Amino acid sequence: MTIAERLNLSRGLLSNYEQGRRAPDYETLILIANFFEVSIDYLLGVTDIKKRFFNNDEERNYRKLARDISGLSLQSISELEQYIGLLKMRDRINEKKDAKSSVLRGKE
C-alpha cells in the first residue's frame, strides 16, 4: 500500500505537495505528521527537530492519563505524584538489574 493510499490522498495530490505546487490543508498536515510521527512544525520547516515528543501511542496514553487525573483532589494528586516517584525508582532498579544480568550473561 502506498503512502497516498494510507493517507487516503490521490497520488497526484501527494506529488503536488512533495513538489511544492500545492500546500496541504490543516487536516492533511495532521494526517501526514501522524503518519510519519513528526511535528507539524517540522513539516512546515519551522524546526529541524524531526521527532515529536511523543509517538502516536504514547500521546494517546498521556491524553488518557490527563483525562483520568482531571478532577482529582489536591490530596489525591499529591499521592499520585508520590506513587509516580516510587514507580520511577522501581524502573531504575529494574534497569540496573537488567543491565547487570546482560553483562553476566556475556561473561558465560
N, C-alpha and C positions, 0 to 999 in steps of 0.2 A: 504494500500500500504506500502511495506517495505521500509526501507532506501535504500537498494540496488536498488530497482525498481525506487525510486525517483531520485537516482543519476545515473541511467542507468548503473549500475555495476552488475556483477554476484554476487550471494551470496557467492560463493567460493572465489572470489577475495576479497570481503569485509572482509570475515573471515580471509584470509591471512594477510590483513592489520591489523586487530584487534589483531591477534596473533603474529605479528612481523615477519612473514615468508617472507613477501614482503613489499616493500615500494612503496607508490603511486607516480606517476609522478606529475609534476607540475600542469598540468591541473586538475588532480584528487584532489590534495591538495586544489586547489582553490574551486572546487565544494564542497568538504567536509566542508571547512571553511565557505563558504557562506551558506551552508545548516544549520550548527549549529550556525551561526553568531558568530564565534570566529576567532581569528587571526591565520595565518599560523604559526607564532612563537609559539603560544600555542599548536598547533597540533604537532609541532616538539620538544616540551619540552624546548624551549629557554626561555620561560617565564611562570609563573604560573598565569598570569592575563588572565582570560578566555574571558572576554567580549572585543569585539572590541570597538574602539572609537565611531564608528557609526554602526547602523544596516544597512541592505541592502537598505531599503527605504530612510533612512537619507543620506546614501552615494550617492545614485542616485541623490537626491535633491541637495546635496552640489556640486557634479560634474557638474550638470546642471547650478547651480548658478555661479560656477567658469567660465564655458564657456560663460555665459551671461556677466560676468564682464570683461572678457578679451577684450582688445581693447578700453575700455573706456578711456576718457581723465583723466588727474590727477584731474581736477576740478570736473568732474563727480564722480570719486572715492571718493573724499573728501565729496561731497554732499551725496553720498550713505552711507558713514560712519556716517554722522550726522543723516541721516534718520534711520539707524540701531539703533543708540543710542536712538532715540525717540521711536522706536518700543519696545526696551527693557524696557524703562521706562513705557510705556503703559502696557506691560505684567506684570511688577512688581506691578503696581497699581491694575490691574485686579486680580492678585493672592491674594493680600491683601483683596480686596473686597470679593472674593470667600471664603477665609478663615473666614472672619468676618461673612459672610452670613451663613456659615455652623455652626459656633458657635451659632449664633442667632437662627437658626432652631433647634439646640439641646436643647435650653432652653424652647422652646414652648411646 
